[in-house]
Amino acid sequence: MNRYRMRFAPHVWKPSLSPTLVRWLKSLRTQQCNREVCIADFEVSGDDIVRRHLDAGHGVMLMPNHSSHADPYVIYAAADLIGTPLLLMATWHVFHEKSRLVQWLLRKHGCFSVDREANDIGAFKLASGLLQQEPHPLVIFPEGEIYHCSDRVTPFREGAAAIAVAAARKSDRPIVCIPCAISYRYVDDPTPALTETMGRLEESIFWRRQTNRSLEERIYRFAEALLAVKELEYYGETKSGRLPERIRAFGDFVLDAVEARHELACGNKSIPERVKAARKAIIEKRSADELVDADRSRLDDDLEDLFLVVQSFSYPGDYVGDKPSIERVAETIDKFEEDVLKEPTASIKARRKVKVMFGEAVEVIGDKKVKGQTTEITTQIEARVQGMLDSIHGESQ
């Protein structure tokens, strides 16, 4: 997973969309998609749904799953086929420390920043206003993080739906949320590259390369070894049982301890939402001027624990074994490559094809008397995206 700086955003980047520039740079984006993320083939379905709502003058929010670093390239390629530029919310880390030219290009492509660790009211209001007024779709990835699980969505956060509901309550036009499923499949065999990376991973924990075993078996043995090391660190002993249950128990143990130290009540929130709340509280404490080094160090340790919780959450423990495929094997090894070998992004192992599917829209009701709509929309869109992924996976069998 991406390891990014845990602090509040130092700057705000607002969109400065230029549809003309977006059209001019279409061929360059196509080349980048092929060269940088190895997308060799591209298929879109349901694009008529998006086009229909745009032509009707509706405010359109696209809500895709987010399993790969290639997703922004892919969603923009789909938009090129539909014939529309995009507005896209991205974490501020996407802009930070980039050159001014890259920041300018991102903004001209409709990208704008959000501080996910804070209650970013500015980004919320900006996104809501865009949805009310702009003729172009707004893209928000509700999963928030990249989990490298393109066959299985992780819990959608409610922020995207909350923006849509806020927009509908003030808008003079209908607001709709459109589910979007993005699924990757290999065109060329990635096995040689995966085998080499798996060998590097094994050597990183002082193992010999387990070349006499299948990649699937090597993945699970490696995962067991990593988890055992962390169990020894935090529990003082290793645990027994099935890997999925041990991973969940470990994540809960670490997160419970952080929340207890900071007197946080988790309620019935998901792991990502609990982590977000804890991060915000800790970053606020860390920003205090009177903080001494020892306290700052303890807060840094807590932030590191929270990152570990999200890391462990991103490994379901049964993803490869549930429905074995070369894609699931590759995604898990990609995750190891980022988490263990500390690569900023996993290397692309072979050329891929991608399918983007848009589903029927969920109309947002603007009546303030309607309660619970944010949760209902989030649940509906998440279920529809998972259903579309299942259908894509079934077609590829």
C-alpha positions in Angstrom: 0.0 0.0 0.0 1.0 3.6 -0.5 2.9 5.0 2.5 2.3 8.7 2.5 3.0 11.5 5.0 0.6 11.6 7.9 0.0 15.3 8.3 -2.7 17.8 7.4 -2.5 19.1 3.8 0.0 21.9 3.5 -1.8 23.4 0.5 -5.1 23.2 -1.4 -5.2 22.5 -5.2 -8.4 23.5 -7.0 -9.5 22.3 -10.4 -8.9 24.5 -13.5 -10.5 22.2 -16.1 -9.7 22.9 -19.7 -11.8 20.7 -22.0 -9.8 21.9 -25.0 -6.5 20.9 -23.5 -8.0 17.5 -22.4 -9.0 16.8 -26.0 -5.6 17.8 -27.4 -3.8 15.5 -24.9 -6.0 12.5 -25.6 -3.3 10.7 -27.7 -0.7 11.4 -25.0 -2.9 9.9 -22.3 -3.4 6.8 -24.5 0.4 6.4 -24.9 0.9 6.8 -21.2 -1.8 4.2 -20.4 0.1 1.8 -22.6 3.6 2.7 -21.6 3.3 3.4 -17.9 0.6 0.9 -16.8 0.8 -1.6 -19.7 -2.8 -1.4 -20.7 -2.9 -3.2 -24.1 -6.6 -3.6 -24.6 -9.6 -1.6 -23.4 -13.3 -2.3 -23.2 -16.1 -0.1 -21.9 -19.8 -1.0 -21.4 -22.6 1.0 -20.0 -21.1 4.2 -21.3 -24.5 5.1 -22.8 -25.8 5.3 -19.2 -23.3 8.1 -18.4 -23.9 9.8 -21.7 -27.7 9.8 -21.3 -27.6 11.5 -17.9 -25.1 14.1 -19.1 -27.2 14.9 -22.1 -30.2 15.3 -19.8 -28.3 17.9 -17.9 -28.0 15.9 -14.7 -25.2 16.2 -12.1 -23.3 13.0 -12.4 -21.0 11.4 -9.8 -19.0 8.3 -10.9 -18.1 5.9 -8.1 -15.6 3.3 -9.2 -13.7 0.6 -7.2 -10.0 1.4 -6.7 -7.8 -1.6 -7.0 -4.9 -0.3 -9.0 -2.6 2.7 -9.5 -3.8 2.5 -13.2 -7.4 3.4 -12.3 -7.0 7.2 -13.0 -5.6 6.4 -16.4 -8.4 4.0 -17.1 -11.3 6.1 -15.9 -10.0 9.0 -18.1 -9.7 6.6 -21.1 -13.3 5.6 -20.5 -14.3 9.3 -20.4 -12.5 9.9 -23.7 -14.8 7.2 -25.2 -17.9 8.9 -23.7 -16.7 12.2 -25.0 -16.4 14.1 -21.8 -13.6 15.5 -19.5 -13.7 14.7 -15.8 -13.5 16.3 -12.4 -11.6 14.1 -10.1 -11.1 14.3 -6.3 -7.6 13.0 -5.2 -5.6 13.0 -2.0 -3.3 16.0 -1.7 -0.3 13.6 -1.8 -0.9 13.3 -5.6 0.0 17.0 -6.0 2.6 17.4 -3.2 6.2 17.5 -4.3 5.2 17.2 -7.9 6.6 19.8 -10.4 4.6 22.9 -11.1 4.0 21.6 -14.6 2.6 18.3 -13.3 0.4 20.1 -10.8 -0.9 22.4 -13.6 -1.6 19.5 -15.9 -3.5 17.7 -13.1 -5.6 20.7 -12.4 -6.3 21.3 -16.1 -7.6 17.7 -16.2 -10.1 18.6 -13.5 -8.2 17.1 -10.5 -8.4 18.7 -7.1 -7.1 17.9 -3.7 -8.8 16.6 -0.5 -7.3 16.1 2.9 -8.5 12.7 3.9 -7.1 12.9 7.4 -9.2 16.0 8.3 -12.8 17.0 8.0 -12.0 18.8 4.7 -15.1 21.1 4.6 -13.5 23.1 1.7 -13.1 20.0 -0.5 -16.6 18.8 0.5 -18.2 22.2 -0.5 -16.1 22.4 -3.7 -17.2 18.9 -4.8 -20.8 19.5 -3.9 -20.8 22.8 -5.9 -19.2 21.1 -8.9 -21.9 18.4 -8.8 -24.6 21.0 -8.8 -23.2 23.1 -11.6 -20.7 21.5 -13.9 -21.7 19.6 -17.1 -18.9 17.1 -16.6 -18.9 14.0 -14.3 -17.3 14.1 -10.9 -15.2 11.0 -10.0 -14.7 9.9 -6.4 -13.2 6.6 -5.4 -15.2 5.6 -2.3 -12.7 2.9 -1.1 -10.2 5.7 -0.5 -7.2 3.4 -0.5 -5.7 1.2 -3.2 -6.2 -2.4 -1.9 -5.1 -4.4 -4.9 -8.2 -6.6 -4.9 -9.8 -6.0 -8.3 -12.3 -8.9 -7.9 -13.5 -7.8 -4.5 -14.5 -4.4 -3.2 -13.5 -3.2 0.3 -16.1 -1.2 2.3 -17.1 2.0 0.5 -16.7 5.1 2.7 -19.8 7.4 3.0 -18.1 10.6 2.0 -18.8 10.4 -1.7 -22.5 9.7 -1.1 -22.6 12.5 1.5 -21.3 15.0 -1.1 -24.0 13.8 -3.5 -26.8 14.2 -0.9 -25.6 17.7 0.0 -25.5 18.7 -3.7 -29.0 17.3 -4.3 -30.5 19.4 -1.5 -29.3 22.6 -3.1 -29.3 21.7 -6.8 -31.8 22.9 -9.4 -31.1 19.7 -11.4 -31.3 16.0 -10.6 -28.1 14.4 -9.1 -27.3 10.8 -9.8 -24.6 8.4 -8.6 -23.4 5.9 -11.2 -21.5 2.7 -10.1 -18.4 1.8 -12.0 -16.5 -1.5 -12.0 -12.9 -1.6 -13.2 -11.4 -5.1 -13.7 -7.9 -6.1 -15.0 -6.9 -9.3 -16.8 -3.5 -10.2 -18.2 -2.9 -10.5 -21.9 0.6 -11.9 -21.5 1.8 -14.4 -18.9 3.2 -12.6 -15.9 4.4 -15.8 -14.2 8.2 -15.3 -14.9 8.1 -11.7 -13.4 5.9 -12.9 -10.5 8.3 -15.8 -9.8 11.3 -13.4 -9.7 9.6 -11.0 -7.4 8.4 -13.8 -5.1 12.0 -14.9 -4.9 13.2 -11.4 -3.9 10.5 -11.4 -1.2 11.6 -14.7 0.2 15.2 -13.6 0.3 14.2 -10.4 2.1 13.2 -12.5 5.1 16.4 -14.6 4.8 14.7 -17.6 3.2 15.9 -19.5 0.2 13.8 -19.2 -2.9 11.1 -21.8 -2.6 11.2 -22.8 -6.3 9.9 -26.3 -5.6 6.5 -24.9 -4.6 3.7 -23.2 -6.5 3.3 -19.4 -6.4 0.0 -19.8 -4.5 1.7 -22.0 -1.8 4.7 -19.6 -1.6 2.3 -16.6 -1.1 0.6 -18.3 1.9 3.8 -19.5 3.5 5.2 -16.0 3.1 2.1 -14.4 4.6 2.2 -16.8 7.5 5.8 -15.8 8.2 5.1 -12.1 8.1 2.1 -12.4 10.4 4.0 -14.5 12.8 6.7 -11.9 13.1 4.1 -9.2 13.8 2.3 -11.4 16.3 5.5 -11.9 18.2 6.1 -8.2 18.2 2.7 -7.2 19.5 1.4 -10.3 21.4 4.7 -11.8 22.5 3.7 -15.1 20.9 2.4 -16.5 17.7 -1.2 -17.5 17.3 -2.8 -20.5 15.6 -5.9 -20.7 13.4 -6.9 -19.8 9.9 -5.1 -16.9 8.3 -8.2 -14.7 7.7 -9.2 -14.9 11.4 -5.7 -14.2 12.6 -5.3 -11.2 10.4 -8.6 -9.7 11.5 -7.9 -10.4 15.2 -4.4 -8.8 14.9 -5.8 -5.7 13.2 -8.5 -5.3 15.9 -5.9 -5.8 18.6 -3.6 -3.0 17.3 -6.5 -0.6 16.5 -8.2 -1.2 19.9 -5.0 -0.3 21.7 -4.6 2.9 19.7 -8.2 3.9 20.3 -7.9 3.2 24.0 -4.7 5.3 24.4 -6.5 8.2 22.8 -9.9 7.6 24.4 -11.7 7.2 21.1 -15.1 5.5 20.7 -15.3 3.5 17.6 -19.0 2.6 17.5 -20.0 0.4 14.6 -17.7 2.0 12.1 -15.7 0.0 9.6 -11.9 -0.4 10.0 -11.1 2.3 7.4 -13.5 4.8 9.1 -12.1 4.0 12.6 -8.5 4.4 11.3 -9.4 7.8 9.7 -10.9 9.1 13.0 -7.9 7.9 14.9 -5.5 9.5 12.5 -7.2 12.8 12.6 -7.1 12.9 16.4 -3.4 11.9 16.5 -2.4 14.4 13.8 -4.2 17.2 15.7 -2.2 16.3 18.9 1.0 16.1 16.9 0.5 19.6 15.5 0.5 21.2 19.0 3.3 23.7 19.4 4.1 22.7 23.0 4.7 19.0 22.2 7.9 17.5 23.4 10.0 15.1 21.4 9.1 12.1 23.5 5.4 12.7 23.1 5.8 13.3 19.3 7.7 10.0 19.1 4.8 8.2 20.8 2.3 9.8 18.5 4.4 8.8 15.5 4.4 5.2 16.8 0.6 5.3 16.9 0.4 6.6 13.3 2.7 3.7 12.3 0.4 1.3 14.1 -2.6 2.7 12.2 -0.8 2.2 8.9 -0.1 -1.4 10.0 -3.8 -1.8 10.7 -4.7 -0.6 7.1 -2.0 -2.9 5.7 -3.3 -5.9 7.5 -6.9 -5.0 6.5 -5.9 -5.0 2.9 -5.0 -8.7 3.1 -8.2 -10.7 3.4 -6.3 -13.9 3.9 -8.4 -15.9 1.5 -8.3 -13.8 -1.6 -6.0 -16.1 -3.6 -7.3 -19.4 -2.2 -11.0 -18.5 -2.6 -10.9 -18.3 -6.4 -7.3 -18.9 -7.6 -6.3 -16.9 -10.6 -3.1 -15.4 -12.0 -4.6 -11.9 -11.4 -5.2 -12.6 -7.7 -1.8 -14.1 -7.3 -0.3 -11.1 -9.1 -2.2 -8.5 -7.0 -1.1 -10.2 -3.8 2.6 -10.2 -4.8 2.2 -6.6 -6.0 1.0 -5.7 -2.5 4.0 -7.6 -0.9 6.3 -5.7 -3.2 5.0 -2.4 -2.0 4.8 -3.4 1.7 7.9 -5.5 2.2 10.3 -4.4 -0.5 9.2 -0.7 0.0 8.6 0.0 -3.7 6.5 3.2 -4.2 4.4 1.3 -6.6 4.6 -2.4 -7.7 6.2 -3.1 -11.0 3.9 -4.0 -13.9 4.5 -7.7 -14.6 3.0 -8.0 -18.1 0.6 -6.4 -20.5 -3.0 -6.2 -19.3 -6.5 -5.6 -20.7 -9.1 -3.8 -18.7 -12.9 -3.7 -18.7 -14.8 -0.7 -17.4 -18.5 -1.2 -16.7 -21.0 1.5 -15.8 -24.2 0.4 -14.1 -27.6 2.0 -13.7 -27.6 5.2 -11.8 -29.0 5.8 -8.3 -30.9 9.0 -8.1 -30.3 11.2 -5.1 -33.3 12.7 -3.4 -32.9 16.3 -2.4 -35.6 16.3 0.3 -34.0 17.0 3.7 -36.8 15.0 5.3 -35.4 11.8 3.8 -33.1 10.3 6.4 -30.3 7.7 6.1 -29.9 8.3 2.4 -26.1 8.6 2.6 -25.7 5.1 4.0 -28.3 3.7 1.7 -26.6 5.1 -1.5 -23.2 3.9 -0.3 -24.6 0.4 0.3 -26.4 0.3 -3.0 -23.4 1.5 -5.1 -21.0 -0.9 -3.3 -23.3 -3.8 -4.0 -23.8 -2.9 -7.6 -20.0 -2.5 -8.2 -19.4 -5.9 -6.6 -22.2 -7.4 -8.7 -20.6 -6.0 -11.9 -17.2 -7.3 -10.9 -18.7 -10.7 -10.3 -20.3 -10.6 -13.8 -17.0 -9.5 -15.4 -15.2 -12.3 -13.6 -17.8 -14.8 -14.7 -17.4 -13.7 -18.4 -13.7 -14.2 -18.2 -13.8 -17.8 -17.0 
